[in-house]
């Protein structure tokens, strides 16, 4: 089963700064199966990015996803106050029909 | 508008069986491509995928929990039920249901989520 490792665990930044979040897979995966979610305290996760780089409906263009193989990145170009949250990457395992999440990266206000 | 809502007991005792219901609107599980999944999140911890059922009644389970899980659907009621047996305090978590639209461009992700229901396992 694929293991997703996210880094860093916590990212302390100021509004307006750029955030770069990493998601590393334990083996090469298809970009089509890689997604990113945002979760704010007390709320359900929200789909941000699918297919590694496609923004979901209504997601601002300051959010972008990239990567391939084992290394994937979520970038927030300029942090807005509402972007401080926890971000999870997710992978779909086509061989098993199962999903895996990373352990999350918290983006906090510095 | 697509919505999902989880319901079930807030408190269960160790060894008991948990039954959760996801009631949804805005789509039908009889429509090709539609699926409903369950995901849980212990307090302060990461998301964990549990199970998924699709429009053809195919069922998929977490490898680590498959012996304790059963997922089913009632298409006429727009509901999906998750049963988890032999509950333990480590199963204390918020349980979410979420939609997957297999034939949409988002097909390998969960595009709409319920607000979640908190379940505590304690004697």
Interface residues (C-beta under 8 A of the other chain):
Chain A: X1 X32 X33 X35 X37 X39 X43 X44 X45 X46 X47 X50 X51 X54 X56 X88 X90 X92 X96 X97 X98 X99 X100 X101 X102 X103 X104
Chain B: X37 X39 X46 X47 X48 X49 X52 X60 X61 X62 X63 X96 X98 X105 X106 X108 X109 X110 X111 X113 X114 X115 X116
